[in-house]
Amino acid sequence: MSKSKVKGHHGRGHKGHKNSRSNCRDAKFSEDRFAETMEAAIMAVENEEESEVKFPCPLMMWDLGQCDPKKCSGRKLMRLGFVKTLRLKQHFGGIVLTPVGTSCLAPDDRTIIMQKGLAVVDCSWAQIDATPFGKMTCSFPRLLPYLVAANPVNYGRPCKLSCVEAFAAAFYIVGLPKLGEVLLKKFKWGTAFYDLNEELLQRYANCHTSEEVIAAQKSYLDEIRKEDENKDMRDPMDIGSDDECYNPNRHELQPGDYEDDDDEDDDDDDDDDDDVEEEEHNDDCDDKKSINNDDDECKLSETKDDHCH
């Protein structure tokens, strides 16, 4: 009985010890300290310092080895010291960006990211069905809203983001875009991601909850569909000078064009009258010539008269 009491006491003590450590970590967190570390990281990148940059929150990644190591943005961030890897079945207490997320990432996830960090799943989109998501456990699985990829492999494709784009998108949505820039600037094409998705990211960042982000996404997609429908209904030759695709080779009617056409028609009629008068004058000359000419010319005149009949 005494042993069971000891075991029970030990069990309660161990659990309480874990909770106390977690509470200590939360208590140690300071937004001011976070901001200082963030500013130091931003300055280090802007000054192109070669030393390893200390990031203000943990960045983690499950690497399944499905991607080309030379093209994998997650592995590059790992080599640069920004990201650490997680083992399968290793639990992560922060937010994980995963296709099997239960809710959409929103600005109200900011505190969780600042305190406990952010993680991604580095896998190939071509092998997404074979990815063992069930073995990657976490406390806060999240989905990213609609965004367009800027990476060279999937440029222009919706939702096919690389690891660095996923990290940067999350930081922008929760109001920490500068941290996203720190990561994106490590890639030649990186800053294009924010440029390509600026309007969308700003819409999401102006929200608060996951439901609001989803509503903003739906509103944007509805606008895109409506624009596409209008483009399909529009005459492709009906292009004005105010349009982006103005065709300078196409003549545009001006207010006086119709009047000019009438004048041109009148001119054409006058020309036709002149032609008729000229023909009549020539006929009279021919008749006079036929009277005064010799017998051969008279024969020519008779031939002409027969043709007229």
MIDO-838129 format. One record per residue: residue number from 0; x, y, z of N, C-alpha, C in turn; residue in one letter. Coordinates in steps of 0.05 Angstrom, whole numbers. Layout:
<sites>
 seq   n_xx   n_yy   n_zz  ca_xx  ca_yy  ca_zz   c_xx   c_yy   c_zz type
 NUM      X      Y      Z      X      Y      Z      X      Y      Z    A
...
</sites>
This chain:
<sites>
 seq   n_xx   n_yy   n_zz  ca_xx  ca_yy  ca_zz   c_xx   c_yy   c_zz type
   0     17    -24      0      0      0      0     17     25      0    M
   1     39     23     15     56     46     17     69     51    -10    S
   2     75     29    -25     87     32    -51     69     45    -71    K
   3     43     37    -69     24     49    -87     21     79    -82    S
   4     22     85    -56     20    114    -49     44    129    -60    K
   5     67    116    -58     91    129    -68     89    133    -98    V
   6     79    112   -113     77    113   -142     57    135   -149    K
   7     35    135   -134     15    155   -140     25    183   -135    G
   8     39    186   -114     50    212   -107     71    220   -128    H
   9     87    200   -137    107    206   -157     94    214   -184    H
  10     72    200   -190     58    207   -215     47    235   -214    G
  11     34    242   -192     23    269   -190     45    290   -190    R
  12     67    283   -177     89    302   -176    101    307   -203    G
  13    104    285   -219    116    287   -246     98    304   -264    H
  14     72    299   -263     54    315   -279     53    344   -271    K
  15     54    348   -245     55    376   -235     80    390   -243    G
  16    102    374   -244    128    386   -252    127    395   -281    H
  17    114    379   -299    112    386   -327     95    411   -330    K
  18     73    413   -316     57    436   -318     71    461   -308    N
  19     87    458   -286    101    481   -276    122    491   -295    S
  20    135    472   -310    155    480   -330    141    496   -352    R
  21    118    486   -361    103    500   -382     94    528   -373    S
  22     86    529   -348     78    555   -337    101    575   -335    N
  23    124    563   -329    149    580   -327    156    592   -354    C
  24    153    575   -375    160    584   -402    141    607   -410    R
  25    115    604   -404     96    624   -411    101    650   -395    D
  26    109    646   -370    115    670   -353    139    685   -362    A
  27    159    670   -373    184    683   -382    179    698   -408    K
  28    158    691   -423    153    704   -449    148    734   -445    F
  29    160    750   -461    156    779   -459    154    790   -488    S
  30    133    804   -493    130    816   -520    152    836   -525    E
  31    161    850   -505    183    869   -509    209    854   -518    D
  32    214    832   -504    237    816   -511    235    805   -539    R
  33    210    796   -546    205    786   -573    211    807   -593    F
  34    201    832   -588    205    854   -607    234    861   -610    A
  35    249    860   -588    278    865   -590    293    845   -607    E
  36    286    819   -602    299    798   -618    291    800   -647    T
  37    266    807   -653    257    810   -680    272    833   -694    M
  38    275    855   -681    289    878   -693    318    871   -698    E
  39    330    855   -680    358    847   -684    360    829   -708    A
  40    341    811   -712    341    793   -735    337    809   -761    A
  41    320    829   -761    315    845   -784    340    861   -792    I
  42    353    873   -772    377    888   -777    400    870   -788    M
  43    401    846   -777    423    828   -786    419    821   -815    A
  44    394    817   -824    389    810   -852    394    834   -870    V
  45    385    857   -861    389    881   -877    418    888   -880    E
  46    434    883   -860    463    888   -861    479    865   -873    N
  47    464    844   -881    476    821   -894    499    809   -877    E
  48    493    807   -852    512    794   -833    513    764   -838    E
  49    537    753   -839    541    725   -845    536    707   -820    E
  50    536    718   -797    532    703   -773    503    693   -771    S
  51    499    672   -756    472    660   -754    453    679   -740    E
  52    430    683   -752    410    702   -742    392    688   -721    V
  53    390    700   -698    372    689   -677    344    697   -683    K
  54    326    678   -686    298    684   -692    283    686   -665    F
  55    263    704   -664    249    709   -638    230    687   -629    P
  56    223    668   -647    206    646   -639    215    621   -653    C
  57    209    597   -642    218    572   -654    205    567   -682    P
  58    222    559   -701    212    551   -727    220    522   -731    L
  59    200    505   -735    205    476   -737    194    464   -763    M
  60    204    440   -769    196    428   -795    198    398   -793    M
  61    177    384   -803    179    355   -808    189    351   -836    W
  62    213    340   -839    225    336   -865    221    306   -873    D
  63    204    301   -893    199    274   -902    217    265   -925    L
  64    235    282   -933    255    274   -954    243    269   -981    G
  65    220    282   -987    207    278  -1013    215    298  -1034    Q
  66    226    320  -1025    232    342  -1044    261    341  -1053    C
  67    266    355  -1076    294    358  -1086    309    376  -1066    D
  68    331    366  -1054    346    381  -1035    356    408  -1045    P
  69    361    409  -1072    372    434  -1083    350    455  -1086    K
  70    325    446  -1088    303    465  -1091    286    469  -1066    K
  71    292    454  -1046    275    454  -1021    282    479  -1005    C
  72    262    497  -1002    266    521   -986    269    515   -956    S
  73    255    494   -947    256    487   -919    284    478   -911    G
  74    297    463   -928    324    453   -922    344    477   -922    R
  75    340    496   -940    358    519   -940    355    535   -914    K
  76    331    538   -905    327    552   -880    339    537   -857    L
  77    339    511   -859    351    494   -838    382    498   -839    M
  78    393    498   -862    422    502   -864    431    530   -854    R
  79    413    549   -858    419    577   -849    414    580   -819    L
  80    403    560   -806    400    561   -777    373    572   -768    G
  81    355    578   -787    329    588   -779    309    566   -769    F
  82    312    543   -781    292    521   -776    306    497   -764    V
  83    292    483   -746    301    458   -736    281    436   -744    K
  84    291    412   -746    274    390   -755    261    375   -731    T
  85    238    364   -737    223    347   -718    222    319   -728    L
  86    223    299   -710    220    271   -718    191    264   -720    R
  87    185    243   -735    158    233   -736    150    224   -708    L
  88    126    229   -702    114    223   -675    124    242   -653    K
  89    141    261   -661    149    281   -641    128    303   -640    Q
  90    118    309   -617     97    328   -614    108    357   -615    H
  91     92    375   -626     99    403   -627     77    419   -614    F
  92     84    437   -595     64    451   -580     54    477   -592    G
  93     66    486   -615     58    510   -627     38    506   -650    G
  94     37    525   -669     20    522   -692     34    508   -714    I
  95     20    489   -727     31    474   -749     13    480   -774    V
  96     26    488   -796     12    493   -821     12    467   -836    L
  97    -12    455   -838    -15    428   -850    -41    426   -865    T
  98    -41    410   -887    -65    406   -903    -88    393   -887    P
  99    -81    381   -864   -102    368   -848   -109    385   -824    V
 100   -105    411   -826   -112    429   -804   -142    430   -799    G
 101   -150    436   -775   -178    436   -767   -190    463   -770    T
 102   -175    484   -772   -185    511   -775   -165    528   -790    S
 103   -174    551   -800   -157    569   -816   -140    587   -798    C
 104   -115    592   -806    -98    610   -791   -111    638   -791    L
 105   -109    652   -768   -121    678   -766   -104    696   -749    A
 106   -108    722   -750    -92    741   -733    -93    735   -703    P
 107   -115    723   -694   -116    717   -665    -98    694   -657    D
 108    -84    682   -676    -64    661   -670    -36    674   -664    D
 109    -35    700   -665     -9    714   -661      5    706   -636    R
 110     -9    706   -613      3    701   -587     15    673   -586    T
 111      0    654   -598     10    626   -598     36    624   -613    I
 112     38    637   -636     62    636   -651     85    649   -637    I
 113     80    672   -625    101    686   -610    111    671   -587    M
 114     94    656   -573    102    641   -549    113    613   -555    Q
 115     99    599   -573    106    571   -577    117    564   -605    K
 116    116    583   -623    129    578   -648    111    569   -671    G
 117    124    563   -694    109    556   -718    124    534   -732    L
 118    109    515   -744    121    492   -757    107    487   -784    A
 119    121    474   -802    110    466   -828    116    436   -833    V
 120    103    425   -853    108    398   -862    121    400   -889    V
 121    147    391   -891    161    392   -916    157    366   -931    D
 122    138    367   -950    133    344   -966    127    353   -995    C
 123    127    334  -1013    122    340  -1041     92    340  -1046    S
 124     83    361  -1061     54    362  -1067     46    339  -1085    W
 125     65    327  -1099     58    304  -1116     54    279  -1100    A
 126     64    279  -1075     61    255  -1057     44    261  -1032    Q
 127     27    280  -1035     11    289  -1012     -6    267  -1000    I
 128    -16    249  -1017    -34    228  -1007    -18    207   -991    D
 129      8    205   -996     24    185   -982     38    196   -958    A
 130     33    221   -951     46    234   -928     33    225   -902    T
 131     48    216   -883     36    206   -857     30    228   -837    P
 132     10    244   -844      3    267   -827     -5    258   -798    F
 133    -16    234   -796    -24    224   -770     -2    220   -751    G
 134     23    218   -761     46    214   -743     59    241   -735    K
 135     47    263   -744     58    289   -737     37    303   -720    M
 136     40    300   -695     20    311   -676     28    339   -666    T
 137      7    355   -661     12    382   -652    -12    392   -637    C
 138     -9    415   -624    -31    426   -608    -49    444   -624    S
 139    -39    457   -645    -55    476   -660    -51    472   -690    F
 140    -63    452   -702    -61    449   -731    -78    470   -746    P
 141    -65    483   -766    -79    504   -780    -76    501   -811    R
 142    -96    511   -824    -96    513   -853    -89    542   -862    L
 143    -75    545   -884    -71    571   -895    -93    578   -915    L
 144   -103    603   -916   -123    610   -935   -112    611   -964    P
 145   -129    618   -982   -121    619  -1011    -99    639  -1015    Y
 146    -77    629  -1027    -55    646  -1035    -42    634  -1060    L
 147    -27    650  -1074    -14    641  -1099     16    638  -1095    V
 148     27    616  -1105     55    611  -1102     72    629  -1120    A
 149     95    637  -1110    115    653  -1126    141    637  -1130    A
 150    143    614  -1118    168    598  -1121    170    588  -1150    N
 151    195    584  -1159    199    576  -1188    186    550  -1196    P
 152    182    532  -1177    171    506  -1184    141    507  -1189    V
 153    126    523  -1173     97    524  -1176     87    553  -1179    N
 154    102    569  -1193     95    598  -1196     67    601  -1208    Y
 155     51    618  -1194     24    624  -1204      3    604  -1197    G
 156     10    582  -1184     -9    561  -1177    -21    567  -1149    R
 157    -47    566  -1147    -60    571  -1121    -53    549  -1100    P
 158    -46    558  -1076    -42    541  -1053    -18    522  -1054    C
 159     -2    523  -1075     22    505  -1077     46    520  -1066    K
 160     45    527  -1041     66    543  -1029     90    526  -1020    L
 161    113    538  -1021    137    525  -1009    138    530   -979    S
 162    158    518   -966    160    521   -937    164    550   -929    C
 163    182    564   -943    188    592   -935    163    610   -941    V
 164    148    604   -962    124    619   -968    103    615   -946    E
 165    101    590   -937     82    584   -915     89    599   -889    A
 166    114    598   -882    123    613   -859    117    643   -862    F
 167    124    654   -885    121    683   -890     91    691   -890    A
 168     74    674   -902     46    679   -902     34    680   -874    A
 169     42    661   -858     32    660   -830     41    685   -814    A
 170     66    693   -818     75    717   -803     60    742   -813    F
 171     54    744   -838     40    768   -848     12    768   -837    Y
 172     -2    746   -837    -30    745   -828    -33    752   -799    I
 173    -13    744   -783    -15    750   -754     -3    777   -747    V
 174      4    792   -767     14    819   -762     44    822   -757    G
 175     60    802   -767     89    803   -764    102    800   -792    L
 176     95    817   -811    106    814   -838    136    817   -840    P
 177    148    832   -822    177    836   -823    192    810   -818    K
 178    181    793   -801    193    767   -797    192    750   -823    L
 179    170    752   -837    168    738   -862    188    748   -882    G
 180    193    774   -883    213    786   -901    241    776   -894    E
 181    247    772   -869    273    762   -861    279    735   -874    V
 182    258    718   -876    261    692   -888    261    694   -919    L
 183    242    709   -930    240    711   -959    265    723   -972    L
 184    278    741   -958    302    754   -970    325    735   -973    K
 185    323    712   -962    344    692   -966    342    677   -993    K
 186    321    685  -1009    317    673  -1035    314    695  -1056    F
 187    326    690  -1079    325    711  -1100    297    718  -1108    K
 188    279    699  -1108    251    704  -1117    233    710  -1093    W
 189    244    709  -1068    228    709  -1044    209    732  -1041    G
 190    219    757  -1045    202    780  -1040    178    782  -1060    T
 191    180    768  -1082    158    768  -1101    133    755  -1089    A
 192    136    739  -1069    112    726  -1057     94    747  -1044    F
 193    106    765  -1029     90    786  -1017     78    805  -1038    Y
 194     93    811  -1059     83    828  -1080     60    815  -1094    D
 195     62    790  -1100     41    776  -1114     15    773  -1098    L
 196     17    771  -1072     -6    766  -1055    -12    789  -1036    N
 197     -2    813  -1042     -5    836  -1024    -34    841  -1017    E
 198    -52    843  -1037    -80    849  -1031    -93    828  -1014    E
 199    -88    803  -1021   -100    781  -1005    -90    780   -977    L
 200    -64    782   -973    -52    781   -947    -62    804   -929    L
 201    -66    827   -941    -75    850   -926   -104    845   -917    Q
 202   -120    833   -934   -148    827   -927   -149    808   -903    R
 203   -132    787   -904   -131    768   -882   -121    781   -856    Y
 204   -101    798   -859    -89    810   -835   -109    829   -822    A
 205   -128    839   -837   -148    858   -825   -171    843   -810    N
 206   -170    817   -812   -190    801   -798   -182    796   -769    C
 207   -198    781   -754   -191    773   -727   -192    743   -723    H
 208   -214    731   -731   -219    702   -726   -216    686   -751    T
 209   -216    660   -748   -214    642   -770   -238    645   -789    S
 210   -262    649   -777   -286    652   -793   -285    676   -810    E
 211   -273    698   -800   -271    723   -815   -251    719   -839    E
 212   -230    704   -834   -210    699   -855   -224    683   -878    V
 213   -239    663   -870   -253    647   -890   -273    664   -906    I
 214   -286    682   -893   -305    700   -906   -290    718   -926    A
 215   -267    728   -918   -251    745   -935   -241    730   -959    A
 216   -234    705   -955   -225    688   -977   -248    684   -997    Q
 217   -272    678   -987   -295    673  -1004   -302    698  -1020    K
 218   -301    721  -1007   -307    746  -1020   -288    751  -1043    S
 219   -262    746  -1038   -242    750  -1059   -246    732  -1083    Y
 220   -251    706  -1077   -255    687  -1099   -280    693  -1115    L
 221   -301    703  -1102   -326    711  -1116   -320    734  -1135    D
 222   -304    753  -1126   -296    775  -1143   -281    766  -1167    E
 223   -262    747  -1163   -247    736  -1185   -264    722  -1206    I
 224   -283    706  -1196   -301    692  -1214   -318    711  -1230    R
 225   -328    732  -1217   -344    752  -1231   -328    766  -1252    K
 226   -303    773  -1246   -286    786  -1266   -282    768  -1290    E
 227   -277    742  -1285   -273    722  -1307   -298    720  -1324    D
 228   -322    720  -1311   -347    719  -1327   -350    743  -1344    E
 229   -343    767  -1334   -345    791  -1350   -326    791  -1373    N
 230   -302    780  -1369   -283    778  -1391   -293    760  -1413    K
 231   -306    738  -1405   -316    719  -1425   -339    731  -1441    D
 232   -355    749  -1429   -377    761  -1443   -369    785  -1460    M
 233   -345    795  -1456   -337    820  -1470   -326    814  -1498    R
 234   -333    832  -1517   -322    830  -1544   -292    835  -1544    D
 235   -276    816  -1552   -247    820  -1550   -237    842  -1568    P
 236   -253    850  -1588   -245    872  -1606   -254    899  -1596    M
 237   -270    899  -1574   -280    924  -1564   -261    935  -1543    D
 238   -239    947  -1553   -218    957  -1535   -216    987  -1538    I
 239   -218   1001  -1516   -216   1030  -1516   -188   1039  -1508    G
 240   -182   1065  -1512   -156   1075  -1505   -150   1076  -1476    S
 241   -171   1074  -1459   -167   1074  -1430   -161   1046  -1419    D
 242   -163   1026  -1436   -158    998  -1426   -129    993  -1426    D
 243   -121    974  -1409    -93    966  -1406    -83    954  -1432    E
 244   -100    939  -1447    -92    926  -1471   -102    941  -1496    C
 245    -99    968  -1496   -109    985  -1517    -94    977  -1543    Y
 246   -110    975  -1565    -99    968  -1591    -97    994  -1607    N
 247    -73   1005  -1611    -70   1030  -1626    -75   1028  -1655    P
 248    -76   1003  -1666    -81    999  -1695   -110    999  -1702    N
 249   -128    999  -1682   -156    999  -1688   -167   1028  -1688    R
 250   -181   1035  -1710   -191   1062  -1713   -215   1066  -1695    H
 251   -215   1088  -1680   -237   1095  -1663   -253   1118  -1675    E
 252   -279   1115  -1677   -296   1135  -1688   -297   1160  -1671    L
 253   -294   1183  -1683   -295   1208  -1670   -321   1222  -1676    Q
 254   -330   1243  -1661   -356   1255  -1665   -360   1265  -1693    P
 255   -339   1274  -1707   -343   1284  -1734   -339   1264  -1756    G
 256   -334   1239  -1749   -329   1219  -1769   -353   1214  -1787    D
 257   -377   1214  -1777   -401   1209  -1793   -405   1231  -1813    Y
 258   -400   1257  -1804   -403   1280  -1822   -382   1278  -1845    E
 259   -358   1270  -1838   -337   1267  -1858   -345   1247  -1878    D
 260   -357   1225  -1869   -366   1204  -1888   -386   1214  -1908    D
 261   -405   1232  -1898   -425   1243  -1916   -412   1261  -1937    D
 262   -392   1277  -1927   -378   1295  -1946   -363   1279  -1967    D
 263   -351   1257  -1958   -337   1240  -1977   -356   1228  -1997    E
 264   -380   1220  -1988   -400   1209  -2006   -408   1230  -2027    D
 265   -412   1256  -2017   -419   1277  -2036   -397   1281  -2056    D
 266   -372   1280  -2047   -349   1283  -2065   -349   1261  -2085    D
 267   -355   1236  -2076   -356   1214  -2095   -377   1217  -2116    D
 268   -401   1228  -2107   -423   1233  -2126   -415   1254  -2147    D
 269   -401   1275  -2137   -392   1295  -2156   -372   1284  -2176    D
 270   -355   1266  -2166   -336   1253  -2184   -350   1236  -2205    D
 271   -371   1223  -2196   -387   1206  -2215   -400   1223  -2236    D
 272   -411   1247  -2228   -423   1265  -2247   -403   1275  -2268    D
 273   -379   1281  -2258   -358   1290  -2276   -351   1268  -2296    D
 274   -351   1243  -2286   -344   1221  -2304   -365   1219  -2326    D
 275   -391   1222  -2318   -413   1220  -2338   -411   1242  -2359    V
 276   -406   1267  -2350   -403   1289  -2368   -380   1284  -2387    E
 277   -358   1274  -2376   -335   1269  -2393   -341   1248  -2414    E
 278   -356   1227  -2406   -362   1206  -2426   -380   1217  -2448    E
 279   -400   1234  -2440   -418   1246  -2460   -402   1263  -2479    E
 280   -383   1279  -2468   -367   1296  -2485   -351   1280  -2505    H
 281   -340   1258  -2496   -324   1240  -2514   -342   1228  -2536    N
 282   -366   1221  -2528   -385   1210  -2548   -391   1230  -2570    D
 283   -395   1256  -2563   -400   1277  -2583   -377   1280  -2602    D
 284   -353   1279  -2589   -329   1282  -2606   -327   1260  -2626    C
 285   -333   1235  -2616   -331   1212  -2634   -351   1214  -2657    D
 286   -375   1225  -2651   -395   1227  -2672   -386   1247  -2693    D
 287   -375   1270  -2684   -366   1290  -2703   -344   1279  -2720    K
 288   -326   1264  -2708   -304   1252  -2723   -314   1233  -2744    K
 289   -335   1217  -2737   -345   1197  -2755   -358   1210  -2780    S
 290   -369   1234  -2777   -381   1248  -2800   -360   1258  -2819    I
 291   -339   1268  -2810   -318   1281  -2826   -297   1262  -2836    N
 292   -297   1236  -2828   -276   1218  -2835   -283   1205  -2862    N
 293   -263   1190  -2873   -266   1176  -2898   -283   1151  -2895    D
 294   -284   1134  -2916   -302   1111  -2916   -295   1091  -2895    D
 295   -269   1087  -2890   -261   1068  -2869   -271   1077  -2842    D
 296   -270   1103  -2837   -279   1113  -2812   -309   1112  -2810    E
 297   -323   1114  -2832   -352   1111  -2832   -360   1083  -2825    C
 298   -344   1063  -2834   -349   1035  -2827   -346   1031  -2797    K
 299   -326   1044  -2785   -322   1043  -2756   -345   1055  -2741    L
 300   -356   1077  -2753   -379   1090  -2740   -404   1072  -2741    S
 301   -408   1058  -2764   -431   1040  -2767   -428   1017  -2747    E
 302   -404   1007  -2744   -399    985  -2725   -407    993  -2697    T
 303   -400   1017  -2690   -406   1028  -2664   -435   1030  -2660    K
 304   -450   1039  -2680   -479   1042  -2678   -492   1015  -2675    D
 305   -483    995  -2689   -494    968  -2686   -490    958  -2658    D
 306   -468    962  -2646   -462    953  -2618   -481    967  -2598    H
 307   -487    992  -2603   -505   1006  -2584   -533    994  -2585    C
 308   -542    986  -2610   -568    974  -2611   -568    948  -2597    H
</sites>
